[in-house]
């Protein structure tokens, strides 16, 4: 997975040598402080600490993931799970 300033998350497929847009991270989610964990190939959880040292987590459900070839088609958004 990778990310852009526009909050788009990207997935690289080495078999097709192609990047696809898979979701947007939550507003306020800092890319430089995350830890991402793949849970049983069913979900990816991200964890970050904000400026007040509050731990925040978000989740990408891999079962609902629908990769898109263009950023404008990327409408799936992750949200913070408290």
Steps between C-alpha positions, in 0.01 A plus 500: 500500500607856443341840542470842340433850634145465363450220760474234227641161594660299225549127456774361278426182307833341401332248267359776277769760587224748583400737782129522595314740728333314787379751760560836663646527849303705758539878508777584745675164469873566478690273265832537684381358833301192406541135572302280261400143587351244266250286692458156345477652149155632596580853617781751530508703818700822530598658830630851561564738788381859457664814643334436839636142507152357446510163325269479199422198283334453165407189305487401132271201444678294232180308425332826384806637322439581134823626334456784249733606220428874535511722809166664413331158527642442849200567728554250783611682817646360818392658830651510844376223731520613860 
